[in-house]
Amino acid sequence: MTDSPDFDNRPIEPSTGATRSTAALPDASAATTGQLVSRLSEELSELVRGELQLAKVEMTSKAKHAGLGAGLFGGAGVIALYGVGALIATAILALSLVLDAWLAALIVAVVLFIVAGVAALLGRSQVQEATPASPTETVASVKQDVQAVKEARER
């Protein structure tokens, strides 16, 4: 049987994927407690560094995908906004077949302002339901829990 290097004891460098040779690892059965603790510390450090590097690479990749996705969603929103503008122009042109063009544009503008006003009122009511920003129900529940503990302690 030929002597072959023990690849299991050679940590992989996360940045390059290459293995790094460790300096003459003593046989675990012949090593002193101090050497084993030192070896454990070194290997744990290597493991933590490798895991952190892997997490960094993974998060960078995910951030790139998230950024690209957000950009595509933003572009879709802009294109949809142009589509809404084209539909509004279509409504004005359709009404201009029956009415004067200025009157058709005025009617469509008034309808749009009414829709915007209704949306603003609905949004305002939703914001008022969200205020105050503190978790009032949770605070009340915690106060009840504290009171129950105080009462139980007094008994």
C-alpha positions in Angstrom: 0.0 0.0 0.0 1.5 3.4 -1.0 1.4 6.4 1.2 -1.1 8.9 -0.1 -2.0 12.3 1.4 -4.9 12.4 3.7 -7.3 14.7 1.9 -9.8 14.8 4.7 -7.4 16.8 6.9 -6.8 19.5 4.2 -9.3 22.3 4.5 -10.7 23.8 1.3 -10.1 27.5 0.7 -13.6 29.0 0.1 -12.4 31.8 -2.1 -10.4 29.7 -4.5 -11.7 26.2 -3.9 -8.1 24.9 -3.6 -7.0 22.7 -0.8 -4.4 24.0 1.6 -1.8 21.7 3.2 -1.7 21.8 7.0 1.7 21.7 8.7 2.5 18.2 9.9 -0.7 17.3 11.8 0.2 15.0 14.7 -1.6 11.7 15.0 -4.6 12.3 17.2 -3.7 9.3 19.4 -0.2 10.6 20.1 -1.1 14.3 20.5 -1.2 16.0 23.8 -4.3 17.7 25.1 -2.8 21.1 24.3 -2.1 20.1 20.7 -5.6 18.7 20.3 -7.1 21.9 21.7 -4.9 24.0 19.4 -5.8 21.9 16.4 -9.5 22.1 17.3 -9.3 25.9 17.6 -7.5 26.2 14.2 -10.0 23.9 12.5 -12.9 25.6 14.1 -11.6 29.0 12.9 -11.2 27.6 9.4 -14.7 26.2 9.5 -16.2 29.5 10.6 -14.2 31.5 8.0 -15.3 29.1 5.3 -18.9 29.2 6.4 -18.8 33.0 6.5 -17.3 33.2 3.0 -20.0 30.8 1.7 -22.7 32.9 3.3 -21.2 36.1 1.8 -21.1 34.5 -1.7 -24.6 33.2 -1.3 -26.0 36.6 -0.1 -24.2 38.4 -2.9 -25.8 36.2 -5.4 -29.2 36.6 -3.8 -28.8 40.3 -3.7 -28.0 40.5 -7.4 -31.1 38.5 -8.2 -33.2 40.6 -5.9 -31.9 43.8 -7.5 -32.5 42.5 -11.0 -36.0 41.5 -10.0 -36.8 44.8 -8.4 -35.5 46.6 -11.5 -37.7 44.5 -13.7 -40.7 45.1 -11.5 -40.0 48.8 -11.7 -39.7 48.7 -15.5 -43.0 46.8 -15.6 -44.6 49.5 -13.5 -43.4 52.2 -15.8 -44.6 50.4 -18.9 -48.0 49.8 -17.2 -48.2 53.5 -16.4 -47.7 54.2 -20.1 -50.4 51.7 -20.8 -52.8 53.5 -18.5 -52.0 56.7 -20.2 -52.8 55.1 -23.6 -56.1 53.8 -22.3 -57.0 57.3 -21.0 -56.1 58.8 -24.4 -58.3 56.1 -26.0 -61.2 57.1 -23.7 -60.8 60.7 -24.7 -60.6 59.9 -28.4 -63.7 57.7 -28.1 -65.7 60.4 -26.3 -64.5 63.0 -28.9 -66.4 61.1 -31.5 -69.6 62.1 -29.7 -68.5 65.4 -28.0 -66.0 68.1 -28.7 -62.4 67.0 -28.0 -62.0 69.5 -25.1 -65.2 68.4 -23.5 -64.2 64.7 -23.8 -60.8 65.4 -22.2 -62.5 67.4 -19.4 -64.9 64.6 -18.6 -62.2 62.0 -18.5 -60.0 64.3 -16.3 -62.9 64.8 -13.8 -63.5 61.1 -13.6 -59.8 60.5 -12.9 -59.9 63.1 -10.2 -62.9 61.5 -8.6 -61.2 58.1 -8.7 -58.0 59.6 -7.2 -60.1 61.3 -4.4 -61.8 58.1 -3.5 -58.4 56.3 -3.4 -57.0 59.0 -1.2 -59.9 58.8 1.3 -59.5 55.0 1.5 -55.8 55.3 2.0 -56.3 57.9 4.7 -58.6 55.7 6.6 -56.1 52.8 6.3 -53.3 55.0 7.7 -55.5 56.1 10.6 -56.2 52.5 11.5 -52.4 51.8 11.5 -51.7 54.6 14.0 -50.4 54.8 16.6 -47.4 52.9 15.4 -46.8 51.2 18.8 -48.2 47.7 19.3 -50.9 48.7 21.7 -52.6 45.3 22.0 -49.3 43.6 22.8 -48.5 46.3 25.4 -51.9 45.7 27.0 -51.3 41.9 27.0 -47.9 42.3 28.6 -49.3 44.5 31.3 -52.0 41.9 32.0 -49.3 39.2 32.2 -47.2 41.3 34.6 -50.3 41.9 36.7 -51.1 38.2 36.8 -47.5 37.4 37.9 -47.7 40.0 40.7 -51.0 38.6 41.9 -49.6 35.0 41.9 -46.6 36.1 43.8 -48.7 37.8 46.5 -50.6 34.6 47.1 
